[in-house]
Amino acid sequence: MTPPLPHWLRDHWLLGATAAVVLVLFATVGAHVLLWASIPHRGHGAAFSIIEIPEGTGAARAVQILVEHGIVQRSPLALLYLRLTGRTRGIKAGEYYFTRPMTPGEVFDKIISGDVYYHRVTIPEGVRSGEVFAEFIRAGFGTEQEYRDLFRDVSLIADLDPLGHSERSHPFLELGRFARTYADMIQPEGLREIRSYARGIGVHKNLVLPRDSGDRLLPPTALVRDAHAAGLLVHVYTLRAENQFLPAELRRGPSLLATGDVAGEADLFLKAGVDGFFIDQPAAGVAARNGFLRRPRP
């Protein structure tokens, strides 16, 4: 008859067997994780895939998105791998572009580093609004109707009425002793307030050279003088050559679409003392500026 094992030996044998089972289990799990993590994967049939990671996405949701788009293989141990490798934090929102099979580690390094995909849109100089819309639409940014609706939505600029008389004029936050509207901001006190945080102002051209009901020019306002007294530069916007944008004196021909004397308008603003202007025909603006600078000063 075999004598029974001493208690100390039997206890050690049970501990050893338990440890061995645990080690085998860990080895199995580790092998599975390493196998999943080491195999590059591309489960989508297209040549490339663009996915979006929304703002605030956590690691679990990011894995789900990547699996749904075939970027990584499904695995119940995915989060374990990410935690072990420190890749569960710092996920950056944005669109990501994938063109080749990648390991899960490479994929998460990409979205943690914020290697987002940039849509490139080139707008040639001189194109009109319709052509700008077309470039954005071709790049996948919305529809033509969406752009046209926004372009015609005057409520977006209602607060910037040139004379600041609209009852809808948005009051500024309390600055100094009273709440300011846009009309207040072009008064001497408002201009001095602006000088505390800016070097210049950009204003609608009618605030410098106003017009009467027949679109004929009136004498210059005090805005340029007051702005210069406050230490501010003044730039006006926007000078355009078409008759419909010019004062009556500078229109040429009966059609509002015909080209008038925009260089003459630029010259008038320079005489009024502005420091610069925005103009759709820069060659005419340069010619007006050069001619103005060549004239002797009184």
C-alpha positions as CSV (number, residue, x, y, z in Angstrom):
1,M,0.0,0.0,0.0
2,T,1.3,3.4,-1.1
3,P,1.7,5.8,1.8
4,P,-0.2,9.1,1.5
5,L,1.7,12.2,0.3
6,P,2.7,14.6,3.0
7,H,0.3,17.6,3.3
8,W,3.1,20.1,2.4
9,L,3.9,18.2,-0.8
10,R,0.2,17.7,-1.8
11,D,-0.4,21.5,-1.3
12,H,2.6,22.4,-3.4
13,W,1.5,20.0,-6.2
14,L,-2.0,21.7,-6.3
15,L,-0.4,25.2,-6.4
16,G,2.0,24.0,-9.2
17,A,-0.8,22.5,-11.2
18,T,-2.9,25.7,-10.9
19,A,0.0,27.9,-11.9
20,A,0.7,25.7,-14.9
21,V,-3.0,26.0,-16.0
22,V,-2.9,29.7,-15.6
23,L,0.4,30.0,-17.5
24,V,-1.0,27.9,-20.4
25,L,-4.1,30.1,-20.4
26,F,-2.1,33.3,-20.5
27,A,0.1,31.8,-23.2
28,T,-2.9,30.9,-25.3
29,V,-4.4,34.3,-24.9
30,G,-1.1,36.0,-25.6
31,A,-0.5,33.9,-28.7
32,H,-4.0,34.8,-29.9
33,V,-3.5,38.5,-29.3
34,L,-0.1,38.5,-30.9
35,L,-1.4,36.6,-33.9
36,W,-4.2,39.1,-34.3
37,A,-1.9,42.1,-33.9
38,S,0.8,40.9,-36.2
39,I,-1.3,40.2,-39.3
40,P,-1.9,43.1,-41.7
41,H,-5.5,43.2,-42.8
42,R,-7.7,44.8,-45.4
43,G,-11.2,43.5,-45.5
44,H,-12.6,46.0,-48.0
45,G,-12.6,45.3,-51.7
46,A,-11.9,48.8,-52.8
47,A,-8.5,50.2,-53.6
48,F,-8.8,52.5,-50.6
49,S,-11.1,53.3,-47.7
50,I,-12.0,56.5,-46.0
51,I,-13.5,56.3,-42.5
52,E,-14.6,58.9,-40.1
53,I,-13.8,58.8,-36.4
54,P,-16.3,61.2,-34.7
55,E,-15.4,63.6,-31.9
56,G,-15.2,61.9,-28.5
57,T,-14.9,58.3,-29.8
58,G,-13.4,55.8,-27.3
59,A,-11.3,52.8,-28.1
60,A,-14.2,50.3,-28.1
61,R,-16.2,52.4,-30.6
62,A,-13.1,53.0,-32.7
63,V,-12.5,49.2,-32.9
64,Q,-16.1,48.7,-33.9
65,I,-15.9,51.4,-36.7
66,L,-12.6,49.9,-38.0
67,V,-14.0,46.4,-38.0
68,E,-17.2,47.5,-39.8
69,H,-15.1,49.1,-42.6
70,G,-12.7,46.1,-42.9
71,I,-9.7,48.0,-41.6
72,V,-9.0,45.5,-38.8
73,Q,-10.2,42.0,-38.1
74,R,-12.8,41.3,-35.5
75,S,-11.4,40.0,-32.2
76,P,-12.8,39.8,-28.7
77,L,-9.2,40.5,-27.4
78,A,-8.8,43.8,-29.4
79,L,-9.3,46.0,-26.4
80,L,-6.9,43.9,-24.3
81,Y,-4.2,44.4,-26.9
82,L,-4.8,48.1,-27.0
83,R,-4.7,48.4,-23.3
84,L,-1.5,46.4,-23.0
85,T,0.2,48.5,-25.7
86,G,-1.1,51.9,-24.3
87,R,-3.2,52.7,-27.4
88,T,-6.6,53.3,-25.8
89,R,-6.1,57.1,-25.2
90,G,-5.6,60.1,-27.4
91,I,-7.7,59.0,-30.3
92,K,-8.1,61.9,-32.7
93,A,-11.4,62.7,-34.5
94,G,-11.3,63.1,-38.3
95,E,-11.3,61.3,-41.6
96,Y,-8.7,58.6,-42.2
97,Y,-7.5,57.3,-45.5
98,F,-6.3,53.6,-45.8
99,T,-4.8,52.3,-49.0
100,R,-2.9,49.2,-47.9
101,P,-3.3,46.3,-45.4
102,M,-2.1,47.4,-41.9
103,T,-1.7,45.8,-38.6
104,P,-3.9,46.9,-35.7
105,G,-1.0,48.6,-34.1
106,E,-0.3,50.6,-37.3
107,V,-3.9,51.5,-37.6
108,F,-4.2,52.8,-34.1
109,D,-0.9,54.7,-34.3
110,K,-2.4,56.5,-37.3
111,I,-5.5,57.6,-35.5
112,I,-3.8,58.4,-32.3
113,S,-1.2,60.6,-34.1
114,G,-4.0,62.4,-36.0
115,D,-2.8,61.5,-39.4
116,V,-6.1,62.6,-40.9
117,Y,-7.0,62.9,-44.6
118,Y,-7.1,66.4,-46.0
119,H,-9.4,67.2,-48.9
120,R,-7.5,69.5,-51.2
121,V,-9.5,72.1,-53.1
122,T,-7.8,74.7,-55.3
123,I,-9.7,77.8,-56.2
124,P,-8.1,79.6,-59.2
125,E,-7.8,83.4,-58.8
126,G,-10.5,85.4,-60.4
127,V,-13.3,82.8,-60.5
128,R,-16.9,83.7,-59.6
129,S,-19.1,82.3,-56.9
130,G,-20.7,79.7,-59.1
131,E,-17.3,78.3,-60.1
132,V,-16.2,78.3,-56.4
133,F,-19.3,76.2,-55.6
134,A,-18.5,73.8,-58.4
135,E,-15.0,73.2,-57.1
136,F,-16.3,72.4,-53.6
137,I,-19.0,70.2,-55.0
138,R,-16.5,68.2,-57.1
139,A,-14.5,67.7,-53.9
140,G,-17.5,66.2,-52.2
141,F,-18.5,69.1,-49.9
142,G,-22.2,69.4,-50.2
143,T,-24.6,70.0,-53.1
144,E,-25.0,73.0,-55.4
145,Q,-28.4,73.8,-53.9
146,E,-26.9,73.9,-50.4
147,Y,-24.3,76.4,-51.5
148,R,-26.8,78.5,-53.4
149,D,-29.2,78.6,-50.5
150,L,-26.4,79.8,-48.2
151,F,-25.2,82.3,-50.8
152,R,-28.7,83.9,-50.9
153,D,-29.3,83.8,-47.2
154,V,-29.1,87.5,-46.3
155,S,-29.7,86.8,-42.7
156,L,-26.1,85.7,-42.4
157,I,-25.0,89.3,-42.9
158,A,-28.0,91.2,-41.7
159,D,-26.1,92.4,-38.7
160,L,-23.5,94.1,-41.0
161,D,-25.9,96.7,-42.5
162,P,-23.6,99.4,-43.9
163,L,-25.3,102.2,-42.0
164,G,-26.1,100.2,-38.9
165,H,-29.7,101.3,-38.8
166,S,-31.4,97.9,-38.9
167,E,-33.6,97.2,-35.9
168,R,-32.1,93.7,-36.0
169,S,-28.6,95.1,-35.6
170,H,-26.8,92.8,-33.1
171,P,-25.7,94.6,-30.0
172,F,-22.1,93.9,-29.0
173,L,-21.3,92.7,-25.6
174,E,-21.0,95.4,-23.0
175,L,-17.9,97.4,-23.7
176,G,-17.1,100.3,-21.5
177,R,-20.1,102.2,-20.4
178,F,-22.8,101.0,-22.9
179,A,-23.6,98.2,-25.2
180,R,-22.3,98.9,-28.7
181,T,-24.0,98.3,-32.1
182,Y,-22.1,98.5,-35.4
183,A,-23.2,102.1,-35.8
184,D,-21.7,102.9,-32.4
185,M,-18.4,101.2,-33.3
186,I,-17.7,103.8,-36.0
187,Q,-18.2,106.7,-33.7
188,P,-15.0,108.3,-32.2
189,E,-15.5,106.5,-28.8
190,G,-16.1,103.2,-30.5
191,L,-13.1,103.6,-32.7
192,R,-10.9,104.3,-29.7
193,E,-12.2,101.1,-28.1
194,I,-11.2,99.2,-31.3
195,R,-7.7,100.7,-31.2
196,S,-7.2,98.9,-27.9
197,Y,-7.2,95.5,-29.7
198,A,-6.8,96.2,-33.4
199,R,-4.6,98.3,-35.8
200,G,-7.2,98.9,-38.5
201,I,-10.8,98.5,-39.6
202,G,-12.4,97.1,-42.7
203,V,-15.6,98.8,-43.6
204,H,-18.2,98.9,-46.3
205,K,-17.3,101.6,-48.9
206,N,-20.6,103.4,-48.4
207,L,-19.5,104.3,-44.9
208,V,-16.7,106.4,-46.3
209,L,-18.4,107.7,-49.5
210,P,-22.2,107.5,-49.1
211,R,-24.7,107.8,-51.9
212,D,-28.1,109.5,-52.3
213,S,-31.3,107.8,-53.5
214,G,-30.2,108.2,-57.1
215,D,-26.9,106.4,-56.4
216,R,-24.9,109.6,-56.8
217,L,-22.0,110.2,-54.5
218,L,-22.3,112.4,-51.4
219,P,-19.4,114.2,-49.6
220,P,-17.1,111.9,-47.6
221,T,-18.1,111.1,-44.0
222,A,-15.9,111.7,-41.0
223,L,-15.1,108.1,-40.6
224,V,-11.6,108.2,-42.1
225,R,-10.6,111.3,-40.2
226,D,-12.0,109.9,-36.9
227,A,-10.3,106.5,-37.4
228,H,-7.0,108.1,-38.2
229,A,-7.3,110.3,-35.1
230,A,-7.8,107.1,-33.1
231,G,-4.7,105.6,-34.6
232,L,-6.5,103.1,-36.9
233,L,-5.9,102.3,-40.6
234,V,-9.0,102.2,-42.8
235,H,-9.6,99.7,-45.7
236,V,-12.9,99.7,-47.6
237,Y,-14.6,96.8,-49.5
238,T,-15.3,95.9,-52.2
239,L,-14.7,97.8,-55.4
240,R,-16.0,96.2,-58.6
241,A,-16.0,97.3,-62.2
242,E,-19.6,96.4,-63.2
243,N,-21.9,99.4,-63.4
244,Q,-24.3,97.9,-60.9
245,F,-21.7,98.4,-58.2
246,L,-20.5,101.8,-59.1
247,P,-21.9,105.2,-58.3
248,A,-23.9,106.8,-61.1
249,E,-21.2,109.3,-62.1
250,L,-18.8,106.4,-62.9
251,R,-21.0,104.1,-64.9
252,R,-20.4,103.7,-68.6
253,G,-23.2,102.7,-70.9
254,P,-26.9,101.8,-70.1
255,S,-26.3,98.2,-69.0
256,L,-25.7,97.5,-65.3
257,L,-23.5,94.6,-66.4
258,A,-21.2,96.8,-68.5
259,T,-17.8,97.9,-67.2
260,G,-17.5,101.3,-65.7
261,D,-14.7,103.4,-64.3
262,V,-13.6,101.4,-61.2
263,A,-10.2,103.0,-61.3
264,G,-11.9,106.4,-60.9
265,E,-13.8,105.0,-57.9
266,A,-10.5,103.8,-56.4
267,D,-9.0,107.2,-56.9
268,L,-11.9,108.9,-55.1
269,F,-11.4,106.6,-52.1
270,L,-7.6,107.4,-52.0
271,K,-8.5,111.1,-52.1
272,A,-10.8,110.5,-49.2
273,G,-7.8,109.2,-47.2
274,V,-8.3,105.5,-47.0
275,D,-5.2,103.3,-46.5
276,G,-6.3,100.5,-48.8
277,F,-9.2,98.8,-50.5
278,F,-10.4,95.4,-51.7
279,I,-11.0,95.4,-55.4
280,D,-12.0,92.7,-57.9
281,Q,-9.8,94.2,-60.6
282,P,-6.4,94.5,-59.0
283,A,-4.7,95.9,-62.1
284,A,-7.1,98.9,-62.1
285,G,-6.5,99.3,-58.4
286,V,-2.7,99.3,-58.8
287,A,-2.9,101.8,-61.6
288,A,-5.1,104.1,-59.5
289,R,-2.7,103.8,-56.5
290,N,0.3,104.6,-58.7
291,G,-1.3,107.6,-60.3
292,F,-2.4,108.9,-56.9
293,L,1.2,108.5,-55.5
294,R,2.7,110.3,-58.4
295,R,0.6,113.4,-57.9
296,P,2.1,116.3,-55.9
297,R,0.6,116.7,-52.5
298,P,-0.9,120.1,-51.5
